[in-house]
Amino acid sequence: MLIDITQTTRIGREYRTGSPALKVNHIECTSDNHTYKTIEFSCATHNMGTHIDMCGIDIPLETERLIGEGIKFDVSHIIDRPVMLTDLDLDLVKKGVYVFFQTNWDKYFEDEEKYLTHPEIHIEVVEYLVSRGVNMIGIDTLGVGCGKNHGIIDVYLAKEKCYAIENLCNLDKIPTSGFKVYNLPTKIEGLDVYPTRILVEF
């Protein structure tokens, strides 16, 4: 079975307040006296729905990392405090896996104010996962951390070349382990995040 865990990037939706949302314009262009219609779009990188936060421009991402084994932690019952190491079955963790955190916060996507106030993963968990050599860390919220911790964790993960994958969805539809991840970022120059389509197979 294949499950798409990618959010749709919505026209006009601001993930980061004050930054330009996706705009789509129907335009006419002329080439060699021939006029044709096409579509032009623009969007701030962090408003691009599901993406890998690279925290730097044009950072290479090795092809062999894009397909791999994954595990999931269901932490949807924890909403009033950060997720700690003691909340997790650490026996699932091994080198090279994608780690996804299921908070079920994607159900609040249509409530923009609620979506901004999401659960978060404690930095001790992030540091532990990095020490175990996991591939990347994904979550179905705006970020692994919330508020100021969002940026702190993103920068830390990027420095360690682990990277955060933000704004996932449908994590309630995939198993805890025994699945394969297909992470297919777009190849666009000059960006500090990579918009990506992610499929899970089990």
N, C-alpha and C positions, 0 to 999 in steps of 0.2 A: 504494500500500500504506500502511496505517496501523499504526504500532507504538505501543503504550502503554508509556511509559518511567516510569510512576508506581509507586512501591512501595505495597503494601497496608499500611495502618496496622493492626497486630496488637494484639489484646486482651492486655494485660499486658506488652507489650514496652517496656522502658526504653531510649531512645536516649541520654538524658542521665541518668547514674546519680543516684538519689535523688529524681528528679522523678516525679510521679504518671503512671503509664501509662494507656492507654485502659481505661476500665471501662464496661461495658454492663449496664444493669439493666432488667428487664422489670417495669413498674409498672402499677398501676391508678389511674385518675383519675376524678373525678366532676364532672359539669357538668349543672346543671338536673335533678338527680335521675337522671341517666343515667351509668352507669359504663362506661368503655371502657378497653381495654388499649393501652399504647404503650411506647416504649423511651426511656430516659433514658441519656445518655452523658456522660462527663467525661474530660478528658485534658490534661496539661500541653502547652503549645503546641509545644515542641520534641520531643515524642514523637509528633507527628502525621504521621510518615512523610515523604513528599515535600512540601516546603514552600518558600516564598520567605521568606527571613529579612530582615524589614524593619527590625529594631532600633529600633522605635518603634511606638506604638499608633495605629491608624486612619490610617496614612499612605496617601494616595491613590495609586493605580497607574493610569496613563492607559490607557484601553481600547485605544488604537491600538498599545500595546506588547505586547499579549497574543497577537497573531498575527504571525509574522515569519519571515524566513529564518534558517536555522541552519547552523553548522559544528561539526565534531567533531574533537578531537585524541585519537588512540589512544595513551595513555601507559602502557598496561598492563604494559609491559616495565620500567618504572621503579618500583622498590619500596623501594630502599635509600637514596634521597636525594630531595630536592624536585625537582619538574619545573621546568626552567629554560627561558628563552627559546630557547636554542640547541637545545633538543629539539623545537622546533615549526616547522612550515611557516607562517611568518607571512604568506605571500602569500595565505592563505585569509581573513585577518582584514579586515573592512571595517565601516564604521559601521552600527550598527543590527542586527547579527546576534546571535542567541543563540550562545553558545560553550559547548559541552559537553566535559568531560574524561572519557574512558573509562578507568577504572582496572581495571575488572572486579571491584572489591571487593564488589559486590553479591552475588557468589557466596558470600561469607562471612556473609551476613545471618543464617543460623541459628546461627552461632558468635558469640555476643554479645561475648566477650572479643576475638576476632580482629577483629571488625568495628570495634571501638574504636581499633585501632592501624593506621590506614589511611594510604595515601600522601597527599602534599599538594602543592599548587602554590605555588611560591615567590612571595613578595610582588612581586618585580620583574615577573613575568608578569602578575599582577593589575593592577599599575600601568600596564603597557604596554597591556593590553586596555582599561582605562578611558580612557587617553589616545587610543585609537583610536575611542572612542565606541560600544563594543558595547552591546547591549541588557541582557542579564543573563548570568551565568556559572553553569553547572550542573555537578554532579559526582555520581558514583554512590557516594559515601561520606558520612560524617556531616558533612563540611564541606570547603571549599576548602583551609583550613588544618587542621593537626592540633595538639592540645594547646592551649597558650596562643595559638598563631597562628590558631586557629579563630575566636576572638572578635575578635582584632585585624583580621583580613581582613573578617569580617562587618561590623564597624563602619565600616571604611574604605569598603567597597562601598556601604553604606547612605548614608553621607555624600555619596558621589558619585552617588547615585541609580542605581546599576548593579544591585546586589542579587545575593545568592547563592541559588541553588536547590540544595537538599541532598536526599540520599537518592533519587537517580534509580536506574533499573535498565534492563536490556535495551539498553544503549548499543552492545553488540556487534552488534545487529541492525539498526542504521541506518548509512547511508553517511557518508562524510567531509564531503560538502557536497551542495548541490542538494536540500535538503529544507526543508519548511515546518514550523514549530512552532506548535502550538495550546496555549497556556498558560492554563488556566481556573481561577483561584483562587476559593475560596468567599468569599462576602460575609458576614462575621460581624463584628459590632462588637466593639471592645475588645481585639483581638489584636495581638501584636507580630510574629507570623508569619502568612502566609496559606497554609493547606493548599491544595494545587492538584493538578489532574489535567492531565497533559501528554501530548499525542499528537504524533507525528511522521509527516508524510506525504511520500512520495516515489514 
